[in-house]
Amino acid sequence: MDKKDLEKRLLKQINQFDATHHMEEIGTVVYIGDGIARVHGLDKAMQGEMVEFPNGSIGMVQNLEIDEVGVIVFGDYHDINEGDLVRRLNKVMEVPVGDNLLGRVVNPLGQPIDGEGPIETEKTRPVEAEAPSIMDRQSVKRPLQTGTKAIDALVPIGRGQRELIVGDRKTGKTTIAIDAIINQKEQDVLCIYVAIGQKESTVKNIVNTLRKYDALDYTIIMSASASQPSSLLYLAPYAATAMAEEFMYAGKHVLIIYDDLTKQAAAYREMSLLLKRPPGREAYPGDVFYLHSRLLERSAKLNDELGGGSITSLPIIETQAGDISAYIPTNVISITDGQIFLENDLFNSGVRPAINAGLSVSRVGGAAQVKAMKQVSGTLRIDLAAYRELEAFSQFGSDLDDMTRKNLDRGKRTVELLKQSAHKPLSMPKQVVILYALAHHLLEGIEVEDLRDFEAALFSHLEEIHPEVLQSIEDNEVIVDENKLTDLINQFKEVFMATYHAEIQ
């Protein structure tokens, strides 16, 4: 090799030499246990920043103290030891987002847990984000139909609203939420169901139910099951909201269900106590209100300049012995735009959904209710409240006047007609038709126990013989010809009563 060749090769190697160096801030684990790590040496770490442990587990910085930081560990922490090095990732906690998550079951880190392979998505969003400002929002004016008569008529929900579902365990809270998801089929609404602290068998049943009713394709299911660390239960609702925000800022409509925030608050309490934060009332940390307010304020209806997308949230809170004045229920009630209260006694007496009309309220949904529903549901709440009062009064005496008997009978019909089987949501036109029949006393003469059969038969009759009636209500959102609808119901009632009584005999 001559001198010139050697010179060229040396010059080439010099030019290719990369003199840059990469600096990393490394900390050392000084304590590990119960999903909490205390790390020394991360002096520049930020609140909410992601860090990585030697075993690949991700952590999030929570406590910033003088000589160390408190980190919550997501995932396995049993093979993390004191003295292990912890690496800053120089970015806040984030999760993958996008359309490819639809139809999948993921954990709070956005990783698939349904055994159907990896999720290909390039975009991420931070789990903690600022809520839309006042000027970025617009009034709630479009309904979100849940398919449940008692909700759409009594406590209507609008797109962009936050409506709390509250009640004791086993009173049908999750069923209402799942029915709302099933009813969004072909409604241009994407859904996210967040299972916090649920049994894995329960989540599996929900997945199967949504698949059975073809609702899984437009739904993301996020599961932080009871067996997982409290850090993941705390993170789940924020991560799911980040996924929802990706759709909202793209101009889409999202329904998100947090099932339930009681368990998230308990997980946050556990996490905070382990981080040695000072406890407050019932050992919850002082910022437990902020925990839920900063989450639920991210649900909104954006203005048209930002695309007009929305996030409608249905947070679920579990009460003890129907006590809605407890700490966490009152916190969330004060944040949300109304609540649906499910009562144990009603549920056990066969009234399902077991909605207590007196304690349930929607603060903005009425503004979003379609005109047809307003036409038929105006006096429903008053009728129900009067019936409950009369029912309690009538137990003390048998001598009732005709007016009282008539009002009691009407109340029984109302209660019976608002009953609905699980996973059988009704379209808005069908709800309007049957509530119109109730409001205009067109069901007189039909026995109370036969009303549900009459309802099912009427719907079948309208779908087969008079589909234009349902289509007119769907298109116009108002009952165009009340006389025609009255005649149709009366004619069908005569046929039903003759046929039904003949079959019984």
Buried (B, 14 or more C-beta within 10 A) or exposed (E): EEEEEEEEEEEEEEEEEEEEEEEEBEBBBBEBEBBBBBBBBBEEBBEBBBBBBEBEBBBBBBBBEEEBBBBBBBBEBEEBEEEBBBBBBEEBBBBBBBEBBBBBBBBBBBEBBBEEEEBEBEEBBBBBBEBBEEEEBBEBEBBBBBBBBBBBBBBBBBBBBBBBBBBBEEBBBBBBBBBBBBBBBEBEBBBBBBBBBBEBEBBBBBBEBBEEBEBBEBBBBBBBBBEBBBBBBBBBBBBBBBBBBBBBBEEBBBBBBBBBBBBBBBBBBBBBBBBEBEEBEEEBBEEBBEBBBBBBBBBBBBBEEBEBBBBBBBBBBBBEEBEBEBBBBBBBBEBBBBBBBBBBEBBEEEBBBBBBBEBBBBBBBBBBBBEBBBBBBEEBBEBBEBBBEBBEEBEEEEEBEEEBEEBBEBBBBBBBBBBBEBBEBBBBBBBBBBBBBBBBEBBEEBEEEBBBEBBEBBBEBBEEEBEEBBEBBBEEBBBEEEEEBBEBBEEBBEEBBEEBEEEEE
